[in-house]
């Protein structure tokens, strides 16, 4: 029934080595849960996180995070600065993000500076959106440059030809 192992001529098993660890993805917060601002909470001030934030309440201030999800009933009044933003609620303020999704229930009043931008049918958006290869870069101005426009002279007719004709200085 039992045999003497000294008689076996099988080679000794080789030690098993563990595979090399895989590098962590860009977001090192893979193991952490998102920070949640619940629906009954109002925050006055700036939120900063090196991970994800889910807002279901109200924030009166700027939000900086890696990922940001704004819930259906949520509201943010301030600037948003994140890698990935999903808006389902209301935002009043500028959004600067690599990826922006405006869901069908979203209401956004403000400018959006983005690398990728998607809008679902039914979303409300009032503002300007502009593509940027680096929307999170620090060298971006906080405000758009003012481009002066020339008003039409009050005495000129409102015909298309007159609207595009060059303005002449008034005779003195």
Secondary structure as the mmCIF struct_conf table of DSSP 4:
data_model
#
loop_
_struct_conf.conf_type_id
_struct_conf.id
_struct_conf.beg_label_comp_id
_struct_conf.beg_label_asym_id
_struct_conf.beg_label_seq_id
_struct_conf.end_label_comp_id
_struct_conf.end_label_asym_id
_struct_conf.end_label_seq_id
HELX_RH_3T_P HELX_RH_3T_P1 UNK A 5 UNK A 7
HELX_LH_PP_P HELX_LH_PP_P1 UNK A 10 UNK A 25
BEND BEND1 UNK A 26 UNK A 26
TURN_TY1_P TURN_TY1_P1 UNK A 28 UNK A 31
BEND BEND2 UNK A 32 UNK A 32
HELX_LH_PP_P HELX_LH_PP_P2 UNK A 33 UNK A 34
STRN STRN1 UNK A 35 UNK A 37
TURN_TY1_P TURN_TY1_P2 UNK A 39 UNK A 40
STRN STRN2 UNK A 42 UNK A 44
BEND BEND3 UNK A 45 UNK A 45
STRN STRN3 UNK A 47 UNK A 48
BEND BEND4 UNK A 50 UNK A 51
STRN STRN4 UNK A 52 UNK A 55
BEND BEND5 UNK A 57 UNK A 57
STRN STRN5 UNK A 58 UNK A 60
BEND BEND6 UNK A 61 UNK A 61
STRN STRN6 UNK A 63 UNK A 70
TURN_TY1_P TURN_TY1_P3 UNK A 72 UNK A 73
STRN STRN7 UNK A 75 UNK A 77
BEND BEND7 UNK A 78 UNK A 78
STRN STRN8 UNK A 80 UNK A 87
BEND BEND8 UNK A 88 UNK A 89
STRN STRN9 UNK A 90 UNK A 92
BEND BEND9 UNK A 93 UNK A 93
STRN STRN10 UNK A 95 UNK A 102
TURN_TY1_P TURN_TY1_P4 UNK A 104 UNK A 105
STRN STRN11 UNK A 107 UNK A 109
BEND BEND10 UNK A 110 UNK A 110
STRN STRN12 UNK A 112 UNK A 119
TURN_TY1_P TURN_TY1_P5 UNK A 121 UNK A 122
STRN STRN13 UNK A 124 UNK A 126
BEND BEND11 UNK A 127 UNK A 127
STRN STRN14 UNK A 129 UNK A 131
TURN_TY1_P TURN_TY1_P6 UNK A 133 UNK A 136
TURN_TY1_P TURN_TY1_P7 UNK A 138 UNK A 139
BEND BEND12 UNK A 140 UNK A 140
BEND BEND13 UNK A 142 UNK A 143
HELX_LH_PP_P HELX_LH_PP_P3 UNK A 144 UNK A 146
HELX_LH_PP_P HELX_LH_PP_P4 UNK A 150 UNK A 153
TURN_TY1_P TURN_TY1_P8 UNK A 154 UNK A 155
BEND BEND14 UNK A 156 UNK A 156
HELX_RH_AL_P HELX_RH_AL_P1 UNK A 160 UNK A 164
BEND BEND15 UNK A 165 UNK A 165
HELX_LH_PP_P HELX_LH_PP_P5 UNK A 166 UNK A 167
HELX_LH_PP_P HELX_LH_PP_P6 UNK A 169 UNK A 171
#
